[in-house]
């Protein structure tokens, strides 16, 4: 008799434990799954890397846009609008001071480009729309009134079609990357310069194949102005 009572008692304990465990598991399963999010310290952001993808959402549109041969910019007009290769382009049209800068004026046309009937041309796309103080670097063309002739040496522009490491290899990047990290802004779309227009904007990750020309990056020294009292 005692043996039977012992067996029944053990069975009751096991059944109670099973029932408690099953009930706990059942109600736990009704709750939503939760994965704790651990704060991870962000690494340094490299603009020359991240900004390559800034206009990637427009890459397929660029690939489908038909070429407008009548309104394409040329490399000659591209450099004529700059004091020297790599300089900020000047503003070839009047700018209303009352409308301000950045989003209130310049970015209306130059953030995403588009055809401007007033100038019969496509507005070039800026590679750095986040820098809204545009006229800090870009000035209106007032050659006759503002500038005088000097002996300033204008560095020759990089040649096109000869900057490949090997025949058939991707061309290297012959210019600085600072403020020009966004490749598609200049090399794709209807406002792109004819000679440097890229035929495959949908590949997006440009720097996977195109690398900077080393001496253009390394041979940049700190500019120091000698204060000798003369002008």
Order of alpha helices (4+ residues) and beta strands (2+ residues): alpha-alpha-alpha-alpha-alpha-beta-beta-alpha-alpha-alpha
